[in-house]
Amino acid sequence: MAIPKIHTRATNVELTDTIKSLISRKLNPLARFLVHESDVQIDVVMRGVRSRFGGDVYHVSVKVTPPTNTYISVATERHIAKALTKTRETIRRTISRGASVVDYELRKERQLKDSFTLSLQPH
């Protein structure tokens, strides 16, 4: 099991050592679910936004790219740790089910075709 390479970008959030440590603590456990993958990369994009109700809100997007699949999750929370936990759990469930972004896109394409053909049939 290799430790994934984590690449982080942030907008309106200062990437301190504490935040980088939090990101790796929250996302490194995903490596347990990708034991058979060799070169796993995790891209994290964070954006801090001032909420109209006061306080900051954090948008966190996580993309896990092993050589075989791609897994993406997005979360919005008032706390960075909660957003990271939500994205990690979503990706963990997706990996456990064996689904990926490609599978999702194929399912959506099939649904679109089905709904389109259903709409063309006479009543």
N, C-alpha and C positions, 0 to 999 in steps of 0.2 A: 504494500500500500504506500504509494508516494504521496507526499504532501503537495496539495494543489498550489499552483502559482496564483497569487491574488494580485490583480491590478485594480487600483482604486482611483476614481476621479470624483471631484467634488465641486459643487457650485454653491456659493454662499455658506459654505461650511469649512471651517479650518481643520485640515487633516493633522491633528496632533498625534503624538505617539500613543496616547491613550485611546483615541478613536481607531487608529490602525490596529492596536492590540485587541480592541473589542471586535473589530471586523474579523480578524483571524481566529479569535476564540469562538465566535459564533458560526463561522463558515467552515473551518477546518474539519469539524465532525462529518461533513458531507463526504469526505474521503472514505469513510467506512462503507458507504453504499456504492462506491466506485472502485472496489478492490481490484477488479480485473482490468481497469483502465490504466494506461501508463502515463500519459501526458495530459493532466487535467488542468484547465485554466479557469479561473473565476474572475469575471469582470464585475466590479461594483461601481455603480454610479449613484452618487448621493446629491440631493439638492435640498437646501434649506429655504423655506418660504415663510414669510411673515403671514400668519393667519389673520383674517379680518376680525376674528373673535379675540385676538390678542395671543401672544406667544408665537413660538415657531412650530412649524410642521415640517417633517422630513419625508421626502420621497426617496425611496431606496429601490434601485433596480439591480437585480443579481442575475447574471448569465453564467451558467456553468457549461463549459465546452470540453467534454472528453472527445477523443478522436471519432467516436461512433455516433453520438447524438448531441443535441443542444437542449438545455433546460433553462427557462427564463421565468422569473417571478418578480412582481412589483408590489410594494406595500407603501402605505402612507400612514404615518403615526406621529404622535407628539414626541416620542422618544426614539432615538436612533436604535437602541438595543431592541426595543419591541418590533421595529420595522425589520431589522435584521433577522430576528427570530421568526417572524411571519414568513419572510422570503425563504429562509432555510427550511422551515417545515413544509411549505408548499413544494419546494424542489425535492425534499426527501420523500414526500408522498408520491410525487410524480415518478421518481426513480424506482420506488418500490413497486409501483403499478406497471412499470416497463413502458410508460408513454414518454414521448418526447415532443418537441416543437413540430417536427416533421409529421408525426402521427396526428397531432392536433390539427395541423393545416390540412392534411388529407381528410380527416373527419369533417372539418368545416366545409371543404370542397364538396364532399359527398352530400352533406346536408343541404348545401346550396343547390346542387343538381337535383336532389330529391324534391326540394320545395319548388324548384323551377318547373320540373316536369309535372308535379302535382297541380300547379297553377294552370298548366296548359290543357289539362284534361277537361272535357265537357262535363257539365253537371248532370 
